[in-house]
Amino acid sequence: MDGTSNLEALLNARLPGPQRGDRFEDPLAYWLESRFPGSRVTAGGTLRSPEGEPLSCAVRAEVVGDAAEVLDATIDLLERLGAPRGSRLVVDDLPPRDIGTAEGVAVYVDGHGLPAEVYAGHDINEFLDALHERVQGHGVLQAFWEGTHETAVYVYGPSAQDLLDAISPLLAEHPLAQNSRIERIA
């Protein structure tokens, strides 16, 4: 049935506003406008922990067209954009659909518990560059968060295991990676 529907993409992606916009919100807005004229993104947001760490994000839209067609086409788009496993798409009263094919890991780097000479001799940006190089061909470093005690780096790709295999040598050898921890996030 054609008409106007409400769409909500609940994304299992740890992305703050600018990265959420670049990765999902803006591409969805442009795509909806061209594929389903009259449709528009109405809101986006990021759920954060009490400490401020991004936990997941959402994008809402008003869509014009057959709700079932919108649902199927939007799933295809979001998965091509890298929607992580554990995401969900809802269009009005249609049954919610679990979506996402990307997997993800978070690398947490100790921000204050290492010897002072480690922080003095190494820059976090150098570590991020090295991490970016390690994941090339396996995934993408999509965002990071600087907390009070640690910095989290969120990496997504087709296989969490491939990401872990690619970054494990860096975590074993880089001085800033002492006391680091890894969490599977998608």
PyMOL commands that set and color helices and strands:
alter all, ss='L'
color gray80, all
select helices_A, chain A and resi 17-35+67-80+116-121+124-135+160-173+175-177
alter helices_A, ss='H'
color red, helices_A
select strands_A, chain A and resi 4-11+40-48+54-64+87-91+97-99+103-110+140-146+150-157+181-184
alter strands_A, ss='S'
color yellow, strands_A
deselect
rebuild
show_as cartoon
